[in-house]
């Protein structure tokens, strides 16, 4: 009987699926998955390991380890790989679309409200969204510091990265901080190599993986050169968003300073509109990277509205896709290299520092203007961290509190 059940499970996991099946499964998650990337990975395991049995626990754990090792939105990359393994390349696209589009559409609609009603970002309830962003980023820094900076050497790397980012408040400063943390991690950190286990098989050849990595690198290098040669604000915007998607390590909230550096200094999005959208992004399900759709819709320039929203949405996810496809056929060899593990540990510590610097500027400096704002942020942080209240509910409460304070 046990052997028969085992055989049935193996046949279920091996059976190919359909694109419609993949899209439906991920659309349900895209409409209901609140709580950030760690929560998303829990939802995925419940849905695809326990309920649908698309793969077993060991294969799922190995896939999660790969996507947490890579730059990019880990939960979205896991979803892409699950769709790829279930229904091929169209399955990958269906998984991404089902999980991503609900929140992207909601944020684009919010952007239309910000653009149509001048001064909306100054309304009390929108200021409440900006204040709750302080608590959410603080919670992200706290949680990431505990897991990614568990010892003094990595805590020192995080502090160094924060100081470099504050001293060089630009995209170049963030690149310098990431590179410095990675190199110092490579040279100084001692990281235990991962245990055994075999990587799950996906339909990606080494030739295709190499081509994807080459395209990723060419685009990362070529876009800034193209922007400098043409002076085009549109190319510069696409370059900044692509770079943000390519350099996010350690969690989706790290995209905040990278995107802020890409759109606010250039005047494409005001700082008030930027933080209002970031606060609103906490109230929708799905990946935080859909914040880019809001920025594209609300931006001033040739790219705006629906076209701008979907253009930036595709741009920020493109490097995550290319890196995932490039890494899948090489993962088993990569995961055994201690030097790479040490460099990644250093980079992860560095992005904690970058996010901590963003917590101060622009998040804190733009939202906290008095004792009432500080008290609201502290309350929201307590609800998120100690009370474990869902982020969407905290956002709604903060918006209501901001409105009440403005009325008073």
C-alpha angles and dihedrals in degrees: 000000000000091000091051092051090049091052091049091052092049092049091049092051092046097047113103118239135211131257090240091053092051093046093049094049094049094041089060089052092044089058097045110026106109125160108063135272098314090053090046091056089052091051090049093052092050093048103039105026103033104025107027098022095214089153138356129261095259093052091047092050090050091050091050090050090053095049093046088051092053128071114253138058103325098202093049091048091051088051092050091051092048090052091047092051093046104043109002126244095333087051089056090053092045092052092050094046095047094049097040111035100067094061093036092056092046092052093047089054089050089051090055088057092050092048096044099047109054111219094021090129088061095055116115096245091049089050086055088058090053091050093050088052086066090057094045094050090044090053090049091051091048095049095043092047091055093051102032101034103042095146140040098260092055092042087054090051090052091051091048091051091049092051092047092050093049091046092048104035097188142083088269090056090054091050090050091050093050094046093046093049091048094050094045090047091052091051102039114023124091109208124180112238117244122263128254130285132115126262115248115254119252128179095256122116123212089246092056091044091053091049091051092051091048091051090048092053095043091051093046091052099033100051096062090046090051091048092050093047096049102030087221115161089204093056090044090053092049090047093051093049093045089050090050091053091046098050104043109121127168103018145345095267089069087073088072099079092038094054092041090056090049100051113018103056090048091055093240092123126016118238090242093053090044094056093041089056092046090054091048090050089066091061096059129072125242132047122343089228088080085079084085089067089059091050092050092050096047097039122118110233142054091315111064142116120029093336093051092045095053093039093057091041090057092042096055094047096045097081091047089055094047093047092048093050090045095050101043097080093042101041098103092056095041095052092060096057110102094195092057091047090053093047091050091049089053092048091049090052089048094054089054086060092047091051091047090055090050089051087063098038124051100357101050099031092051099045111031109073102149149354093288092055091048092049091050092049091048091050091049091049090051092049092050098042107030103019093039090217112172111265093235091058092047090052091052092048091049092050090051091047091050090051092049092049090050091049091050 
